[in-house]
Amino acid sequence: MFELGLSRRIRATIFACGLCFVAGSAVAAPMMPFQASDILRSFEPFSRQATTLPDDSALSEKWRGVERQIDDEMLVLALCEEDRSKCTSPVARKFLAIVDAGKAKDGRARAGEINRAINLAARPGDDLALYGEADVWRAPLAFLTTGAGDCEDYAIAKFVALRATGVANSDLRLVILRDTLRQEDHAVASIRLDGRWWLLDNRRMAMVEDVQLLNHQPLFVLDLNGVRHYRDAPIMAGVQMRMPEPADLMKLSLRVK
């Protein structure tokens, strides 16, 4: 309903603006073909609308816990930023150096710098081996202190680092995907640049645009506004997968790697 109404309004606006008047007569100016997906693309990664999960869902509570950790770490980073010569936290200095390198660049170059730097800052590690429990999400400084983590730790660190470089909150997301080849869930950071969403993945040094990522089905999108569930996930590489029911989603325990 929303998509249809939006499409009609935009089509009407484009038609009105596409008319030019020559010698008092109206002449239709050439117009590019319009696709509603072009508008939706700018809203969320993978050009899909998403529904907000309840605050008491397991994933929402986990994300709020990470946000509290991030708030605590931002105080440490702010103190180190005031006088780095007196900063007693090696990981805070390391994180700030990554942010500085990102600030020195713009656009895709900035995002690519952050992606590579975070990927190289720690080694992949399994939560059970590192902490003795599954599905542990860490804020950036805790992640760098451990020196290892799984995909959501990398994604969270990139999300925070990009914010620190000055990227607007509205242009940043965390996305939980289903890898349909490996049959496992995976987390990436995502940044919007010129209306397109690029994915920052710990599995690759080069960023990839969302529309180019095959064999993955987006499940959730997270940002400072909370957690949303992709109600209509696209089918990747022709593979039909059943989306979990809402009741299952509340209890979903992500085993991201």
C-alpha positions in Angstrom: 0.0 0.0 0.0 2.8 2.4 0.9 4.8 1.5 -2.1 1.9 1.9 -4.5 1.0 5.3 -3.1 4.5 6.5 -3.1 4.9 5.4 -6.7 1.8 7.3 -7.9 2.9 10.5 -6.1 6.4 10.4 -7.6 5.2 9.6 -11.0 2.8 12.6 -10.9 5.6 14.9 -9.7 8.0 13.7 -12.4 5.4 14.1 -15.1 4.6 17.6 -13.9 8.3 18.6 -13.8 9.0 16.9 -17.1 6.8 19.4 -19.0 8.5 22.4 -20.5 6.8 25.3 -22.3 8.1 26.5 -25.7 6.4 29.4 -27.4 3.4 29.1 -25.1 2.8 25.4 -25.9 3.5 22.5 -23.6 6.1 20.0 -24.9 6.9 16.8 -23.0 10.6 16.7 -22.0 12.3 13.3 -22.3 12.1 11.3 -19.1 14.0 8.3 -17.8 12.1 5.1 -17.0 11.0 5.1 -13.4 11.2 2.1 -11.1 9.7 2.1 -7.6 12.7 0.0 -6.5 15.0 2.9 -7.2 13.2 4.9 -4.4 13.0 2.0 -2.0 16.7 1.3 -2.6 17.7 4.5 -0.8 15.6 3.6 2.3 17.1 0.3 3.3 19.8 -2.1 2.0 18.5 -4.6 -0.5 15.6 -2.3 -1.5 13.1 -3.8 0.8 10.8 -2.4 3.5 11.3 -3.7 7.0 9.0 -4.0 10.1 10.2 -3.0 13.5 10.6 -5.8 16.0 9.1 -5.4 19.5 11.4 -4.0 22.2 11.2 -7.2 24.2 12.4 -9.4 21.3 15.6 -11.2 21.9 17.4 -9.5 19.1 16.3 -6.0 20.2 17.5 -6.6 23.7 20.8 -7.9 22.5 21.3 -4.8 20.3 20.4 -2.5 23.2 23.0 -4.2 25.3 25.6 -3.5 22.6 24.5 0.1 22.4 25.1 0.5 26.1 28.6 -0.9 25.7 29.3 1.5 22.9 28.1 4.5 24.9 30.5 3.5 27.7 33.4 3.1 25.2 32.6 6.5 23.6 33.5 8.1 26.9 36.9 6.4 26.9 37.5 7.5 23.3 36.4 11.1 24.1 38.9 11.3 26.9 41.7 9.9 24.7 40.8 12.2 21.9 41.3 15.2 24.2 44.9 14.3 24.9 46.3 11.2 23.2 49.6 11.6 24.9 47.9 10.8 28.2 45.6 8.1 26.8 46.3 4.9 28.8 44.3 2.6 26.5 46.3 1.0 23.7 43.1 -0.2 22.0 41.5 3.3 22.2 44.6 4.7 20.5 44.4 2.0 17.9 40.8 2.6 17.2 41.3 6.4 17.0 44.1 5.8 14.5 41.7 3.8 12.3 39.2 6.6 12.5 41.9 9.2 11.6 42.8 7.2 8.5 39.2 7.1 7.5 38.7 10.9 8.0 41.6 11.6 5.7 39.5 10.1 2.8 36.0 10.7 1.4 33.1 8.6 0.1 33.9 5.1 -1.0 37.6 5.5 -0.2 36.7 6.3 3.4 34.4 3.3 3.8 37.0 1.1 2.1 39.7 2.3 4.5 37.6 1.5 7.5 36.6 -1.9 6.1 40.2 -3.0 5.5 41.6 -1.5 8.7 39.0 -3.3 10.9 39.4 -6.6 9.0 43.1 -6.4 9.7 42.8 -5.3 13.3 41.7 -8.7 14.7 41.5 -12.3 13.7 38.4 -14.4 13.1 37.3 -16.3 16.2 34.5 -18.5 17.5 32.4 -17.2 20.4 32.4 -20.6 22.1 36.2 -20.8 21.9 36.7 -17.2 23.0 34.0 -16.8 25.7 32.6 -20.3 26.4 29.2 -19.3 25.1 27.5 -18.7 21.8 26.5 -15.5 20.2 28.4 -12.9 22.2 28.3 -9.4 20.7 31.1 -7.0 21.6 31.6 -3.2 21.3 34.7 -2.1 19.3 37.2 -1.7 22.2 36.3 -4.9 23.8 36.6 -6.6 20.4 40.0 -5.1 19.8 41.2 -6.0 23.3 40.3 -9.6 22.7 42.0 -9.5 19.3 39.5 -11.9 17.8 35.8 -12.1 17.1 33.2 -13.2 14.7 31.4 -11.3 11.9 29.0 -9.2 14.1 32.0 -7.9 16.1 33.7 -6.7 12.9 30.4 -5.2 11.7 29.8 -3.4 14.9 33.3 -2.0 15.0 32.9 -0.7 11.4 29.5 0.8 12.2 31.0 2.8 15.2 34.2 3.7 13.3 32.2 5.2 10.4 30.1 7.2 12.8 33.2 8.5 14.3 34.5 9.7 10.9 31.4 11.8 10.5 29.1 9.6 8.5 25.5 10.4 9.3 23.6 7.9 11.4 20.9 7.7 8.7 23.4 6.3 6.3 24.6 3.4 8.4 23.1 0.0 9.1 24.0 -3.4 10.4 22.5 -6.2 8.3 22.0 -9.8 9.3 21.9 -12.1 6.2 21.3 -15.7 5.6 24.1 -17.3 3.5 22.1 -19.8 1.5 25.2 -21.7 0.3 26.8 -22.2 3.8 23.4 -22.3 5.5 24.5 -19.9 8.2 23.7 -16.4 9.3 26.2 -13.6 8.7 26.5 -9.9 9.8 27.9 -7.0 7.8 28.0 -3.2 8.2 26.4 -1.2 5.4 26.8 2.4 4.3 24.7 4.5 1.9 26.7 6.5 -0.6 25.0 8.4 -3.4 21.8 6.5 -2.8 23.4 3.1 -3.0 24.1 0.7 -0.2 27.6 -0.8 0.1 28.4 -3.8 2.4 31.5 -4.0 4.6 32.2 -7.7 5.1 35.0 -9.3 7.2 35.2 -12.0 4.6 36.5 -9.6 1.8 38.6 -6.5 1.6 36.7 -5.0 -1.2 33.2 -3.6 -0.6 30.3 -4.9 -2.6 27.0 -3.2 -3.4 23.9 -4.9 -2.0 22.5 -5.7 -5.4 25.7 -7.6 -6.3 25.7 -9.9 -3.3 24.4 -13.3 -4.5 23.4 -16.3 -2.4 22.4 -14.2 0.6 19.0 -13.4 2.0 18.6 -10.4 4.2 16.8 -11.1 7.5 17.3 -8.1 9.8 18.5 -4.5 9.6 19.8 -2.7 12.7 20.6 1.0 13.4 20.2 3.6 16.2 16.4 3.4 15.7 16.3 -0.3 16.7 15.9 -3.6 14.9 13.7 -4.3 11.9 12.8 -7.5 10.2 12.7 -7.8 6.4 9.2 -8.9 5.7 9.7 -9.6 2.0 13.3 -10.8 1.6 14.4 -11.1 -2.0 15.3 -14.5 -3.4 19.0 -14.7 -4.2 20.4 -16.8 -7.0 17.0 -18.4 -7.6 17.0 -20.2 -4.3 13.6 -20.3 -2.6 13.9 -20.1 1.2 11.1 -19.9 3.7 11.3 -16.9 6.0 10.9 -17.7 9.7 7.5 -17.0 11.3 7.4 -14.0 13.6 7.3 -16.2 16.7 10.5 -17.9 15.6 12.2 -14.6 14.9 11.7 -13.5 18.5 13.7 -16.6 19.7 16.3 -16.5 16.9 19.8 -17.1 18.2 22.3 -16.0 15.5 25.2 -18.3 15.0 27.1 -15.8 12.9 30.6 -16.7 11.6 
